[in-house]
Amino acid sequence: MPIRLKQLNILWRLGITALLAVFAIGLAAATAHLWYKYENRDERPGLTIDDVKAQYAGLKAPSALLASIQVNHPPELKQPQRDALIKWLTSAKIAEQYDSTDFGPESPSEIIAGNCLSCHGRAAKGDTQPIGKPLALDYWDDVKKVAISRQINPAPTNIKANSTHAHAPSMATMSVALALLLAMTRWWRVLTGLLVAATGVGLLADIAGWWLASESANFAYMIVAGGATYSIATALQLLLIFADLWLPGGRGEPNTTR
């Protein structure tokens, strides 16, 4: 008859519970670490898919102002002025040329003042007023937030190799230990098998995605999906093991009917 966790004496169960609690704390800390380390990787607040792309694939993103102008916004902007803004926004002197007197009335600040502030100005009135409040373009401090494109290089190969060296063996080993403990519980084999499979596949997708993303930024989605799958499946395994250790029953054979 295979060993069941609930058959262990109280000291064993207390020790395993404490170790699993440490593992759960580590999992939570790892999640917090990801947030603090990567949430500004794309030079924007908040953790988004762009942070993951910036870390593993690099990121080249046009500024919001450039993207808007290139899709014919605002539509009433004349083509020569549109071309002048595009040339300015793709130059290496965005700050210096913003209100340069060398361009006279065709300076970027004058074009923006004449074509954008009716909607994106603090003094905008009527139906356009709500637009100007979150995205005002009255001053350079406003404009620079949406004018500068981002060019972010990915993490160097040696950094990814070091991270893989540190995380892959340790996470896989801990996950194997967790799977063995789960196999000693009362829960249905189909359920526990699905969780173990999700943990393994999720971890593989996460770490493989670190390297594949250097070939295509779309693999950043595989990193996110794999990491989320691994974390959720691991958390569920921990909950089931905790429950099996301390809920009544569970001393006999596991339920294999489902």
N, C-alpha and C positions, 0 to 999 in steps of 0.2 A: 504494500500500500504506500503510495507516495506521501511524502511529508506535506502537511498542511500548515500554513503559518499559524493558524489558531491552535494547533496542537503544541506549539512551543510554550514554555513556561513564561511567567510574567516578566522575568528579567530579560529574556530574549526579545519579547515583544516591546518592552520599553526601549531597549537599545536600538532595535530596528526603527521604531517610531521616531526616536531622536535623530537618527541618521537621515531618515527620509525628510524630517522637518528641515534639517540643514540643507538637503538637496533642494527642497522647495524654496527656501530662502535664496539659495544660489540662483535658481531659475528666475525668481523675481528680480534679483539684483542684475542678472544678465540682461533682462528686458529693459530695466532702467538705464543700464550702461549703454545699450544700443541707442536709446533716446538721446542721452546726453552727448554721446560721441558723434552721432550722425545727423541730429536734427538741424544743424546749420551747415551741413556739408555742401549744400547747393547755394549757400549764401543767402538763404531765405529762412525766416523763422518757421518752426513746425516741421515735424517729420513727414516727408512725402516720398513718393516713388522717385522723385528727382534726386533726393539725398542718396538713395541706393545706387542710382545710375551714376551719380558723381563719384561715389566711392569706388565702384568696381568697373565702370565703363568710361568714366569721364563724362563731362557734360558741356555741350556747346548750345547755348540757348539764346536766341535773339531777345533783346529787351522788349518789354511790353509795348513801349512806344513805337519801336521799329516794326514790330509785328502788326500793330494797328494801322500804321501808315501804309505798309505793304499790301494790306487787304482793302485799301481804298477808304480808310476812315481818317478824317471826316470826308464825306464824298464831295463837299464843296471846295476842298483844297485844290488849288490850281497845280497842274503837273510840274511846272518849274519849281514851285515851292516844295512840292512833295519830293522831287528829285534832290533838292538842296537839303532837306531834312534827312533823307536816306543817306546821302553822302556824309553828312555830319555825324549821324548815328553809327556809321560803319568806320569812322575815322579813329585815330588814336588820340585825338585831342578834343574829346567831347566836352570836358569841363572848360578848357581854355577858349573854345570857340562858341560857347553857348550865347554869350552876349558881346562877342567881339565887335568892335567898331569897324573892323576891316570889311565887314559884310553889309554895313549900313542897314537899310530897311529889310534886307534879306537875311539878317542874322537869325539864328534859330529862335532866340528869345522873342524877336519881333513877329516871326511867322506864327509861333505858338500863341502869342498874345492876340494876334489878329484873327486866328482861326479856331482856337481851342477853348479860350477862357469863357466864351458864352455858355459853355456847358461845364467845363472843368475849372471854373474859377470860384473863389469863395464868395464873390458877389453875384453869382449866377442866380437868376430869378425864375419864378414860375415852375414849369414842368421840368426844367433842366437842373434846378437847384439840388435835388438829391444826388445827382451824378457828381457834382463838384465837391461835395463834402468828403466822400471817401477817396477821391482821386483828383485833388486840386493840383493845378499846374501853374500857380501864380509866380512861384519863386524857384530858383535853382535847387534849393533844398528839397522842393517837391519833385521837380523834374528829374533829378539825378536818381531817384528811387526807381524810375521806370525807363530811364534812358540808357543805362549801361548794360550791355550784353555780358553774358557769363561764359567764360572759357575755363573749365575746371579739369585738371588732369586726374586720371584715376590713381589709386594707390599703386606704388611701385610693385613690381613682381616679387621682390624680396620680402616686402611687408606681407603680401598675400601668402607667400610660402611660410613665413614665420607664424602667421595666424592659423593657417591650416595645420601646421605642425603642432601647435598648442591645443587647438580645439578638436580636431578630428579624432585623435586617439582617446582623449579624455571623455568627450561627449559620447562616443560610441561605447566605451567601456562602461560608463555609468548607465547608459541605456540598456545594455545587455544585462547588467545586474538588476535593473528595475524589471526587465522582462522576466527574468528568472523568479523574482519575488512574486510577480503577477501570476506566473504559472502555478504557484503554490497556494493560490487563493481559491475560494469557492465559486468564483464567477464563471459564467458560460464561456466555453472555449471559443465560440465564434466571436463574442465580444472582445475577449482579451486578445485573440489573434488579430482582429482588425486593428486594435490599438497598437500592438507591437509592429504590425506591418506599416501603419501610418507613421509611427515614430521613425522606423528605419528609412522608409522612402522619403519622408520629409527632410530628415537630416542629410541624406544623400543629395537631394535636390538643392538644398540650401548651400552646401559646401561646393558642389559641382558648379552651381550657378556663379559662385565667386570667380571662377576661372572662365566659364563660358561667356560671361558678360563682357569680357575683353574683346570678344569677337562680334558680339551684338548686344546693344543696350537692352534689347527686349528680354534678355535672360534675367534682367533685374526683377521681372515679375515672377520668375521661377524662384528666385531667392526669397522674395516675400512670401509666396505661397508655401514653399518648403519650410521656411522658418516658422510660419504660423501653424502649419500642420504639425510640425515637431513639438512646438510648445504646447498646443492644445492637447495633443495625444498624450504627452508626458504628464501634463497636469491631471488628466483624467486617470491615468495609471496610478498616480500618487493617491488620488482620492479613493480609488477602489482598494488599494492596498491598506490605506489607513482604515477604511470601513471594515475590511475583512479582519484586521487585527483586533478590533474592539467591539464589533457588533456581536450579539449572541449567535451561537451556532457556528457552522463552518468548520467543524472538526472532521467531517467525513469526506467522501469523494466529491470532487467539484461537479457542478451541474453541467452535463455534456449534452443535454437534450436540445439546446438552442445554439 
